[in-house]
Amino acid sequence: MVTVSIGVLKSNAIRFLPDLSDKKKKAINAVTFLPGFKLAMKFTEKFYPDAINCKVKTGEKGYYDIAFRKQAQANILGLLVAGDSAKEYYNLESEKAIVKAAIGELDRIFDGKASKTFTGEYVLENWGHHKYTIGTWTQAFLQKESHLKTLNRPLAKKVYFAGEINDTYKQMGVPGAVLSGYHFIDRLLTE
Ligand SMILES: Cc1cc2nc3c(=O)[nH]c(=O)nc-3n(C[C@H](O)[C@H](O)[C@H](O)COP(=O)(O)OP(=O)(O)OC[C@H]3O[C@@H](n4cnc5c(N)ncnc54)[C@H](O)[C@@H]3O)c2cc1C
């Protein structure tokens, strides 16, 4: 059972013997799997609203209060970026430069409040570059039906594929990944 992300399959990190068919490779490469990251920054003051949606050409970008309605004393603001604007941040080349850019952007919106209250503590999870994800999430309902069928086809009834993109109900995210796991384990044991 192969359950790696479509990003890992696209990267050819896994070698199949015999090789995957051209049809399978084409279907893998046709799936959109946007790059992206999540950045959590700590501040001494909550100067920001619960959420800020930013306009982007592809994917999404938004700041949001990670401590929203949680029993937390800390002021943590998150930045989620997926798609082309993630690439703009990646061009900055270092984590620190990405954090600096985010603080600078917040300063422009909130009149310098971000740099005045930033504690310097942050966590950045870069799903777009992490070698075990190489991307963020899929949207099966946007993909061609024929590609989805090809992706779900096992290899010689021996190697099965599961994961969020393999969910026949086209649920997004974790629920889809879990459903596909049940579905293909059942097929693997019964076919
Ligand atoms: C920032 C962000 C926020 C998200 N928020 C949500 C949300 O709120 N709700 C939701 O439902 N979904 C969310 N998702 C999507 C969700 O994370 C994915 O849909 C889900 O993780 C897909 O599960 P999967 O099992 O298909 O793949 P993965 O979770 O990627 O699991 C694949 C596994 O394969 C392993 N692996 C990879 N390569 C190899 C290799 N070469 N050898 C061995 N093992 C390997 C990986 O380590 C990993 O454990 C979010 C994703 C991101 C990036």
The ligand as a MOL file (V3000), in Angstrom:
LIG
                    3D

  0  0  0     0  0            999 V3000
M  V30 BEGIN CTAB
M  V30 COUNTS 53 58 0 0 0
M  V30 BEGIN ATOM
M  V30 1 C -0.9770 23.7070 6.3050 0
M  V30 2 C -1.9630 22.6070 6.0970 0
M  V30 3 C -3.1860 22.6580 6.7400 0
M  V30 4 C -4.1220 21.6400 6.5490 0
M  V30 5 N -5.3000 21.7050 7.2350 0
M  V30 6 C -6.1860 20.6900 7.1310 0
M  V30 7 C -7.3860 20.6940 7.9040 0
M  V30 8 O -7.6550 21.6130 8.6710 0
M  V30 9 N -8.2230 19.6380 7.7660 0
M  V30 10 C -7.9620 18.5890 6.9290 0
M  V30 11 O -8.7510 17.6490 6.8580 0
M  V30 12 N -6.8150 18.5670 6.1890 0
M  V30 13 C -5.9310 19.5790 6.2730 0
M  V30 14 N -4.7710 19.5590 5.5370 0
M  V30 15 C -4.5820 18.4790 4.5680 0
M  V30 16 C -4.1260 17.2120 5.2290 0
M  V30 17 O -2.9170 17.4420 5.9140 0
M  V30 18 C -3.9350 16.1640 4.1300 0
M  V30 19 O -5.1250 16.0290 3.3960 0
M  V30 20 C -3.6150 14.8090 4.7280 0
M  V30 21 O -2.4710 14.8760 5.5370 0
M  V30 22 C -3.3910 13.8170 3.6020 0
M  V30 23 O -3.1430 12.5760 4.1590 0
M  V30 24 P -2.3680 11.4740 3.3640 0
M  V30 25 O -2.3230 10.2840 4.2580 0
M  V30 26 O -2.9280 11.3360 1.9970 0
M  V30 27 O -0.8990 12.0650 3.1400 0
M  V30 28 P 0.1730 12.5340 4.2260 0
M  V30 29 O -0.4620 13.0680 5.4510 0
M  V30 30 O 1.1210 13.4070 3.4700 0
M  V30 31 O 0.8850 11.1800 4.6660 0
M  V30 32 C 1.8420 10.5650 3.8530 0
M  V30 33 C 2.8210 9.8370 4.7410 0
M  V30 34 O 3.8190 9.2370 3.9110 0
M  V30 35 C 5.1020 9.4530 4.4890 0
M  V30 36 N 6.0980 9.4480 3.4180 0
M  V30 37 C 6.3000 10.3790 2.4600 0
M  V30 38 N 7.2980 10.0260 1.6420 0
M  V30 39 C 7.7520 8.8210 2.0890 0
M  V30 40 C 8.7580 7.9260 1.6500 0
M  V30 41 N 9.5260 8.1940 0.6000 0
M  V30 42 N 8.9200 6.7750 2.3490 0
M  V30 43 C 8.1410 6.4930 3.4170 0
M  V30 44 N 7.1730 7.3000 3.8680 0
M  V30 45 C 6.9760 8.4500 3.2140 0
M  V30 46 C 4.9860 10.8080 5.1510 0
M  V30 47 O 5.9640 10.9660 6.1570 0
M  V30 48 C 3.5570 10.7390 5.7260 0
M  V30 49 O 3.5450 10.1530 6.9860 0
M  V30 50 C -3.8290 20.5560 5.7000 0
M  V30 51 C -2.5810 20.4970 5.0490 0
M  V30 52 C -1.6550 21.5000 5.2510 0
M  V30 53 C -0.3300 21.4210 4.5540 0
M  V30 END ATOM
M  V30 BEGIN BOND
M  V30 1 1 1 2
M  V30 2 1 2 3
M  V30 3 2 2 52
M  V30 4 2 3 4
M  V30 5 1 4 5
M  V30 6 1 4 50
M  V30 7 2 5 6
M  V30 8 1 6 7
M  V30 9 1 6 13
M  V30 10 2 7 8
M  V30 11 1 7 9
M  V30 12 1 9 10
M  V30 13 2 10 11
M  V30 14 1 10 12
M  V30 15 2 12 13
M  V30 16 1 13 14
M  V30 17 1 14 15
M  V30 18 1 14 50
M  V30 19 1 15 16
M  V30 20 1 16 17
M  V30 21 1 16 18
M  V30 22 1 18 19
M  V30 23 1 18 20
M  V30 24 1 20 21
M  V30 25 1 20 22
M  V30 26 1 22 23
M  V30 27 1 23 24
M  V30 28 2 24 25
M  V30 29 1 24 26
M  V30 30 1 24 27
M  V30 31 1 27 28
M  V30 32 2 28 29
M  V30 33 1 28 30
M  V30 34 1 28 31
M  V30 35 1 31 32
M  V30 36 1 32 33
M  V30 37 1 33 34
M  V30 38 1 33 48
M  V30 39 1 34 35
M  V30 40 1 35 36
M  V30 41 1 35 46
M  V30 42 1 36 37
M  V30 43 1 36 45
M  V30 44 2 37 38
M  V30 45 1 38 39
M  V30 46 1 39 40
M  V30 47 2 39 45
M  V30 48 1 40 41
M  V30 49 2 40 42
M  V30 50 1 42 43
M  V30 51 2 43 44
M  V30 52 1 44 45
M  V30 53 1 46 47
M  V30 54 1 46 48
M  V30 55 1 48 49
M  V30 56 2 50 51
M  V30 57 1 51 52
M  V30 58 1 52 53
M  V30 END BOND
M  V30 END CTAB
M  END
